[in-house]
Amino acid sequence: MFGFGFALVPLYDIFCEVTGIRIPIRATEAATITEQTVAGREIHLELLANTNNNAPWEFRPAHDKLDVSIGRLHDTQYIASNLTDQAITGVATPDVRPAEAGRYLRKVECFCFNEQEFAAGETRELGVRFFIEPDLPKHIETITLSYTFFVKPENFATNN
């Protein structure tokens, strides 16, 4: 059963990619980005944070909404706290809505690229550096960037 649980994550990712439900977000090298501000074009970026059931985290965006210029690099933060009295490791999965916008959102740096190790009771900011391609379709005026923060499965099994 434990092995089946691990198999669900990659199977879900494949299913989402094939059906277009969720487009995978990959790292973009900063050197490949050429900032090209689109005059007068800003969009609303909504930031959401979730934890899986019974996760011992407090997790939230530093800002719920940002107005961002298309074609420029931007930074934002999420704040995470380990609510336990022992060290734990977390992983985050991103999602972008509308799904079409995922093709135009490029992450240069993101806490979601790596596991996050927290000491007992530790709180810290987790950064995201992103770029929205200048050719984002005009009908997209709002993008929602959401993360779900999970306890790393092996860590959760040994700590409970």
N, C-alpha and C positions, 0 to 999 in steps of 0.2 A: 504494500500500500504506500509506503514511504517513497519507493522508486516511482510509482505511478504519479504521485504528487509532483515530483521533479519533472517528469515527462510532460505534464500539463502546460507548463510555462512555454517551452519552445513550440509545442503544438498549437497553443493559443496564438503565439506570435505569427506562425505560418498561416493559420486560419484568418487572422486579421489582415495580414498583408494580401492574401489572395482575394479576399472579399472586399478589400478597400475600407474596412472598418477603421483600421488604424495603420497609418503609414509610419514605418520605423524612422526614428530620429537618430541620425548618425553624426559623429563629430566632424566638424569642418575645420580645416587648417586655417588659422588666422591669415597666413600669407596668401591664401587663395581668394580672400575677400577684398574687393575694391569698393570702398564706400562711395556711393553715388546717391546723394540725397535727392529724393523726388520732391521738387518744389511744391510746398503746400500740402503734401500728402502725409497725414498721420493716421494711425489706426489706434483703436483701443485694445490693449492687451489685458485680459482678465487672468488673474493668477489664483489657482486653487490648490489646496493641499488636502490629502486624505491619508489615513492610516488604515491598514487592514484590521479586521476585528480583533479586539483584545490586545492590540499592539501596545507595548509600554512606552509610547512616544507622545510627546506633544509636538505637533508639526504644523507650521503655518507660513504663508508668504509674508515678507516684510511689508509689502504693499498689496492691496487687493486688486488695484487697477493702475495701469500706466498708460499714458499717451506716448506712443513711440513713432519716431520718424522712419519712414521706409527708406532702406538703403544705407542705414547707419548702424554701427555697433552700439549695443546697449548692455547694461549690467543690471541685474536684480539679485535679490537674496531671498532665501527661505530660512526659517529659524526652526531648529530641531532640538529637542531636549530628551534625554534618556531619563525616564521616570523611575528607573529601578536602582537598586543598591549594588548592582554588578555591571561589569563591562558587557556591552553587546555590540553587534555589528548589524548595520542596516543597509538595505539596497532600495533604490527608488526607480520606479518605472514612470516614464513620461507619457502624456497623451496630448494631442493638439486637436482642437475643434475650431472651425469645421475641418474635416479630414483633408479637404483640398488644400488648406493652408499649410499642412505639414510639408508639402513640397517646397515651400518658399521660406520656411523658418529654418535657419542654419544655426546650430549651436557650436560655438567655438570652445567654450569651457562649460562644464556642468557637473555638479555633484552626482548626477545620475550615471556618469561614466565609470564610477568606481564605488566599491564598497565603502561605507562610512563607519569607522570604528569610534565608539563613544565610551568614555570612562563612566563609572557609576555617577549618576546625577549630572552629567555634563550637558551644557547647552552651548550651541554655537551657530553661527551663520554659515549657510551653504550657498555658494555663488553659482550664478548662471550668466554666461556672456553669450549673447545671441545677435543675429543679424537677420533682417527680413529682406528678401530679394526685391529689387526695384520693380520687377515685373509681376508682383502680386496682383491678381485680378482686382479690378476696381470695385466689384460688387462685395468684396470681403472688407468690411469696415471694423470688425471685431474678431480677435483671435483669443481663444481660451487655451492657456497652457496649464496643464494639470499634472501633478505628481502624486503617486501613491507610494508611501514609505512603508516598507516591510522589514520585519526582523529577518535576518539571514536564516534560512531554514535550519541549517546545522546548529546555529547558535540558539535558536528557539527550542530545539529538541533537547539540548543539554541544559538549558536554564529553567525549564519547566518541569 
